[in-house]
Amino acid sequence: MTTTLEVTGAPPQDELAVIGENLAAFNDSDVGPAGKKTLAVLVRDEAGAILAGISGYTAWGWLYVQWLWVDERLRGQHMAGKMLEAAEAEAVARGCHGAYIDTFNPAALKVYQRQGYRPFGKLDDFPPGRSRTFLQKELPAST
């Protein structure tokens, strides 16, 4: 079999899907189905514009918060904490036992720690001059 190695900064979405689908199939056969399900928490104004939000997913009993953003006008009002609590409640309803998140923002790090997240890893100089911290939190058992 002859193969070629290609590096690209603009892969077609259908080709990325091939990688994702095949990795998911491998993982399913290795450790069982992930049960991956998207999860979002949105905060809207009276006109329906998004002013804050969380985007992530649940899989293998864990909530992963991929993105958390709060518009500057809502900062300092505990909106991140409220959104995390809502995401965690939904994750518990889905049977999750833990949550994880990462950040390189010192203010966000403090917010996540106030919400009960504890660091478990760090990458220094990611980005340069900062550290990317990975945090986790044990979620209560669903009732």
C-alpha positions as CSV (number, residue, x, y, z in Angstrom):
1,M,0.0,0.0,0.0
2,T,1.3,3.4,-1.0
3,T,0.5,6.4,1.3
4,T,1.0,10.1,1.2
5,L,1.2,12.5,4.1
6,E,-0.6,15.8,3.7
7,V,-0.6,18.9,6.0
8,T,-3.3,21.5,5.5
9,G,-4.7,24.5,7.3
10,A,-8.0,24.2,5.5
11,P,-9.3,20.7,5.6
12,P,-12.7,20.1,4.1
13,Q,-15.4,19.4,6.7
14,D,-16.3,16.0,5.2
15,E,-12.7,14.9,5.6
16,L,-12.6,16.0,9.2
17,A,-15.9,14.1,9.7
18,V,-14.1,10.9,8.4
19,I,-11.5,11.3,11.2
20,G,-14.1,12.0,13.9
21,E,-16.4,9.1,12.9
22,N,-13.5,6.6,12.7
23,L,-12.1,7.7,16.1
24,A,-15.5,7.5,17.6
25,A,-16.0,4.0,16.2
26,F,-12.6,3.0,17.6
27,N,-13.3,4.4,21.0
28,D,-16.8,2.8,21.1
29,S,-15.1,-0.6,20.5
30,D,-12.4,0.1,23.0
31,V,-14.3,1.6,26.0
32,G,-17.9,1.7,25.0
33,P,-20.2,4.4,23.5
34,A,-19.5,7.9,24.7
35,G,-23.1,9.0,24.6
36,K,-21.8,12.4,23.5
37,K,-24.5,15.0,23.6
38,T,-24.2,18.8,23.0
39,L,-25.0,21.1,25.9
40,A,-25.4,24.9,25.7
41,V,-26.5,27.5,28.3
42,L,-27.6,30.8,26.7
43,V,-28.3,34.2,28.3
44,R,-30.4,36.5,26.1
45,D,-31.6,40.1,26.3
46,E,-35.2,41.2,25.7
47,A,-34.6,41.2,22.0
48,G,-33.2,37.7,22.0
49,A,-29.5,38.7,21.5
50,I,-27.0,36.4,23.2
51,L,-25.2,38.2,26.1
52,A,-23.5,35.2,27.6
53,G,-23.2,31.5,27.0
54,I,-21.7,28.1,27.6
55,S,-21.0,25.6,24.8
56,G,-19.8,22.1,25.5
57,Y,-21.0,18.5,25.7
58,T,-21.5,15.5,28.0
59,A,-19.7,12.2,27.3
60,W,-18.7,9.1,29.3
61,G,-20.2,10.6,32.5
62,W,-18.4,14.0,32.2
63,L,-19.4,17.5,31.3
64,Y,-16.9,19.4,29.2
65,V,-17.3,23.1,29.1
66,Q,-15.5,24.1,25.9
67,W,-16.4,27.7,25.8
68,L,-17.7,30.1,28.4
69,W,-18.3,33.8,27.5
70,V,-19.9,36.7,29.3
71,D,-20.6,40.1,27.6
72,E,-18.7,42.8,29.4
73,R,-22.0,44.4,30.5
74,L,-22.9,41.3,32.6
75,R,-19.5,40.7,34.1
76,G,-19.3,41.0,37.9
77,Q,-22.9,39.8,38.3
78,H,-22.0,36.1,38.9
79,M,-23.3,35.2,35.4
80,A,-20.6,32.6,34.8
81,G,-21.4,30.9,38.1
82,K,-25.1,30.8,37.3
83,M,-24.4,29.4,33.8
84,L,-22.0,26.8,35.2
85,E,-24.7,25.8,37.8
86,A,-27.3,25.4,35.1
87,A,-24.9,23.3,32.9
88,E,-23.9,21.1,35.9
89,A,-27.5,20.5,36.8
90,E,-28.3,19.4,33.2
91,A,-25.1,17.2,33.3
92,V,-26.2,15.6,36.5
93,A,-29.7,14.9,34.9
94,R,-27.8,13.2,32.1
95,G,-26.0,11.0,34.6
96,C,-22.7,12.8,34.7
97,H,-20.4,12.5,37.8
98,G,-17.8,15.1,36.9
99,A,-17.1,18.3,35.0
100,Y,-14.0,19.8,33.5
101,I,-12.9,23.1,32.0
102,D,-9.7,24.9,31.1
103,T,-8.6,28.6,30.9
104,F,-5.6,30.8,30.5
105,N,-7.5,33.8,32.0
106,P,-6.6,34.6,35.6
107,A,-10.0,36.1,36.4
108,A,-11.8,33.1,34.9
109,L,-9.6,30.8,36.9
110,K,-10.7,32.4,40.1
111,V,-14.4,32.2,39.0
112,Y,-14.1,28.5,38.3
113,Q,-12.3,27.8,41.6
114,R,-15.1,29.7,43.5
115,Q,-17.5,27.3,41.8
116,G,-15.7,24.3,43.2
117,Y,-13.4,23.4,40.3
118,R,-9.9,22.2,41.3
119,P,-6.8,22.4,39.1
120,F,-5.4,19.0,37.9
121,G,-3.0,20.2,35.2
122,K,-1.2,23.2,33.7
123,L,0.6,24.1,30.6
124,D,3.0,27.0,31.1
125,D,3.4,29.7,28.4
126,F,0.2,28.7,26.7
127,P,-0.2,31.4,25.4
128,P,3.2,33.0,26.0
129,G,3.3,34.7,29.4
130,R,0.2,32.9,30.7
131,S,-0.5,29.4,31.9
132,R,-3.4,27.2,30.7
133,T,-5.0,25.6,33.7
134,F,-7.2,22.5,33.5
135,L,-9.8,22.1,36.3
136,Q,-12.3,19.5,37.3
137,K,-15.2,19.2,39.7
138,E,-17.0,16.3,41.1
139,L,-20.8,16.5,40.5
140,P,-23.4,15.3,43.0
141,A,-25.1,12.0,42.3
142,S,-28.4,12.4,40.4
143,T,-31.5,11.8,42.5
